[in-house]
Amino acid sequence: MGYKYYDSPEGHDAFKKLLVTLKYAGVVGVGAATMDVLTLSKPKGYGSTLGRYAYFTFPLMGMAAAFTTTTYIATNYRQKDDKLNYVLGSLAAGGVFGAWRKSAVSAMWGCIILSAAAIVKKDSVQNGWTFFSEPKTRAFNTVNSFKTDYSLIKHTPGNWTTGAK
């Protein structure tokens, strides 16, 4: 499946971790930009449309890069792997958010909200619990798919017998 963020410990593989966070931020940015282009701004022409995509995608990718690099640097500088590193990374990401919105109040709220989310995420990683469970996938049209009961009501057998007497 490829590299995931927590495949290596904090403070290692900075470039791989950066690529993972940039990928996720890019997907979210493109999704947000698509929603904006289709529903809110409705730009005219290719240039305006690409501008709206850049307006959403690049700052989100900048926030992801700021978080990842700051967390990496803090982990290696402090020689500790704790929640403070994630808070420092979220403060850097919140600063990028405030610069994007051109507002100190947005930066403050971005730092607060991202820090709270970072503390919850780091706690889940350290203590082994998940906020969202993994989706359960079911294979259709496979060798064992005939074993799956897709009916709405469970069949209860009656008292009849087979064969004539």
SVG drawing of the C-alpha trace seen along z (x, -y; Angstrom):
<svg xmlns="http://www.w3.org/2000/svg" viewBox="-46 -40 64 84">
<polyline fill="none" stroke="black" stroke-width="0.4" points="0.0,0.0 2.9,-2.3 4.4,-4.3 2.2,-5.5 3.1,-8.3 3.4,-6.0 5.4,-3.3 8.6,-4.8 9.0,-6.5 8.9,-10.2 12.1,-12.0 12.9,-9.6 12.2,-9.6 11.3,-13.3 11.0,-13.3 8.7,-10.3 6.5,-11.8 6.4,-15.1 5.3,-13.4 2.5,-11.6 1.2,-14.8 1.5,-16.7 -0.5,-14.0 -3.3,-14.2 -3.3,-18.0 -3.3,-18.1 -6.3,-15.8 -8.2,-17.9 -7.3,-21.1 -8.4,-19.8 -11.7,-18.6 -12.3,-21.9 -11.4,-23.8 -13.8,-21.7 -16.6,-22.4 -15.8,-26.1 -15.6,-26.2 -18.8,-24.2 -21.0,-25.8 -19.7,-29.2 -17.3,-31.2 -18.1,-29.7 -15.1,-31.3 -15.2,-32.1 -12.3,-30.7 -9.4,-28.4 -7.1,-30.9 -9.7,-31.8 -10.5,-28.2 -6.9,-27.3 -6.4,-30.3 -9.2,-29.0 -7.6,-25.6 -4.2,-27.2 -5.9,-29.4 -7.1,-26.3 -4.5,-23.7 -1.2,-25.5 -1.9,-26.9 -3.2,-23.5 0.0,-21.9 2.0,-24.7 0.2,-23.9 1.0,-20.2 4.7,-21.0 4.9,-23.3 3.4,-20.8 5.6,-17.9 8.9,-19.7 8.3,-21.5 7.4,-18.2 10.4,-16.5 12.8,-19.3 11.2,-19.4 11.4,-15.7 15.1,-15.6 16.0,-18.8 14.2,-17.8 15.1,-14.1 11.5,-13.3 8.5,-11.9 5.6,-13.5 2.5,-15.7 4.5,-19.0 6.2,-18.2 2.7,-17.9 1.6,-21.1 4.6,-23.0 3.9,-21.6 0.3,-22.7 1.4,-26.2 3.4,-26.4 0.5,-25.2 -1.8,-27.6 0.6,-30.4 0.4,-29.4 -3.4,-29.4 -3.4,-32.9 -1.1,-34.2 -3.4,-32.6 -6.5,-34.2 -4.5,-37.5 -5.8,-37.5 -4.1,-37.2 -7.4,-36.1 -7.6,-33.3 -4.1,-32.3 -4.9,-32.2 -8.0,-30.1 -6.2,-27.9 -3.4,-27.3 -5.9,-26.5 -8.0,-24.1 -5.1,-22.4 -3.3,-22.0 -6.3,-20.3 -6.6,-18.0 -2.8,-17.3 -3.0,-16.4 -5.9,-14.0 -4.1,-12.4 -0.8,-12.0 -2.6,-10.5 -4.4,-8.0 -1.1,-7.0 0.7,-6.7 -2.1,-4.8 -3.3,-2.6 -6.9,-3.8 -8.5,-5.0 -10.9,-7.8 -12.4,-6.3 -12.4,-2.6 -11.0,-1.1 -13.7,-0.5 -14.7,3.1 -14.4,4.2 -16.3,7.1 -15.3,8.8 -18.1,9.4 -18.1,12.1 -15.3,14.1 -15.0,17.8 -16.5,17.4 -19.2,14.9 -21.8,17.6 -21.4,18.0 -22.7,14.5 -26.4,14.1 -27.7,10.9 -31.3,11.4 -33.2,8.9 -34.7,11.5 -32.9,14.5 -34.3,17.8 -35.7,20.1 -36.3,23.7 -39.8,25.1 -41.0,28.4 -41.3,30.1 -39.4,33.2 -37.9,34.0 -38.9,37.0 -42.2,38.9 -43.1,41.7"/>
</svg>
